[in-house]
């Protein structure tokens, strides 16, 4: 194994210290292969290169290593935290990886003389109170509605609140106490806010006791109207607690984590309990599960005597990866209820990071056991749904490949790129390119192209331009590879013989939204670039432009094909085509709005602020008018000197 690696890499391995740390392996193209941690860097990393791992997944990974980086840390806990920070940042090929999710939503009680309830997502500001995080927007909105019913706190924006002269509809339906028009005293509203906060933190009994004491105090003073209001509030809260009786427990903040692995896929279901209330759950699906778990199993053969063996259970590895990566960015509650027994050092590490003691519970009892059973059931259901959807999408991919008589090297890597042109009467022309691969739309690889230098409304010229821009350099690179002499082992490391490296990948199919005209234009471009015409397929509208009657038009002379209204292949083609159309339209509309308003083009010019921009747009009727004006005309606008007018003219031409 060592013969395949450079002397420099092996000397770096030999020079490693016998200290805890984190190591990263890179391939010849600079892509990250693997991130790992070790109590003893020298022992762990050296064994990768000294032992024979031929014929195994870990051996395949080791054969790709071209260089490495290491970081020495002070403790195992630091190594664990750094390892998972790097995994989340670098996204290695052979680590279990949980994709970044949207930030969790919170319920915010905004700081104000009369604080308001609000849905919030983003970084927190200490001057406000935040409760959560919640697993979904629906959970936040449900909690807000609940607090409105019981405590009648306002939800209106401050600008609306400050300009009210009479109460809104929420007051009429008893969802707000009307602080905007002085229908409630500041001290009473503050008490309602305090009760709402106590309720959110799980102190429901304390809230009921306090409300009862206030009610009795008003009754003793013969203030029956106020006492009745508090009685109604207690009744509403009691109804809520009765409705939530299944969810209320002595635990305040708990996360319940259940993992399910099947068919090479995994699901981690996270259920959240906040303030004693079960708020719902969210499913996470990691990638690289099969590769990563086999690599970790292979590590058992290279670990030193001072290292504990890696766990055999895939479920444990997946759950540990989730805990380590998830709680880097998300506050960790005091208690974690887990479906698998994870390593003690992991819990100690996240406790150290959080600065509070975190307790992990395995095989829980009573209410916690019911929560875990629900989480396990949901994990199974979500994974079954994913497998069913993937199976259906794989069937569609297979149907398309069979219908077009294609023979891809790997169906899972079958790649389709689809183009569409969008504009409004020639204005703001944009082309879109969407990508379908791994049986799913790859929205991170979508691209938009601003089309310029053509006759407005000429869709054929627009298609010609975007195809040249998309495939021109790729065709040159492929031609250069073909003309180059055969490379040796060192030179050829990290390259791919087929036209499809990670940096330059020619698709297996190119769809264009259009019939014979667009296909003819695509054929001309591919002929000029020396690319195979068999890749090009046009999606032509059927009779009456009805959905389901589309026909496929080929650039290589084959006859049109009608797949059939219920064809799985047509469903996939329509899905990709519609996504390209949607992506093009949204981009075109954004560009059109920017041009019509003209703000950004002028704002980018040094010396143009809001006032000067407004004067220019008002004088010339918009950005097009400014662009059509001469330097002298621009200089005639108040506040625009001749030098600045020249700068504006140059920027717009």
Buried (B, 14 or more C-beta within 10 A) or exposed (E): BBEEBEEEBBEBBEEBEBBBBBBBBBBBBEBBBBBBBBBBBBBBBBBBBEBEBEEBBBBBBBBBBBBBEBBEBEBBBBBBBBBBBBBBEBBBBBBBBBEEEEEBBBBBBBEEEBBBBBBBBEEEEEEBBBBBBBBBEEBBBBBBEBBBBBBBBBBBEEEEBEEBEEBBEBBEEEBBBBBBEEEBEEEBBBBBBEBBBBBBBBBBEEBBEBBEEBBEEBBEEEBEEBBEBBBEBBEBBEEBBEEBEEBBBEBBBBBBBBBBBEEEBBBBBBBBBBBBBBBBBBBBBBBBBBBBBBBBBBBBEBBBEEBEEBBEBBBBBBBBBBBBBBBBEBBBBBBBBBBBBBBEBBBBBBBBBBEEEBEBBEEBEEBBEBBBBBBBEBBBBBBBEBBEEBEEBBBBBBBBBEBBEBEEEEBEEBBBBBBBBBBBEEBBBBBBBBBBBBBEBBEEBBBBBEBEEBEBBBBBBBBBBBBBBBBBEBBEBBEEBEEEEEEEEEEEBBEBEEBBBEEBBBBBBBBBBBBEBBBBBBBBBBEEBEBEBBBBBBBBBEEEEEEEBBBBBBBEEEEEBEBEEEBBBBBBBBBBBBBBBBBBBBBBBEBBEBBEBBBEBBEEBEEBEEEBBEBBBEBBEBBBBBBEBEBEBBBEBEEBEEEBBEBBBEBBE
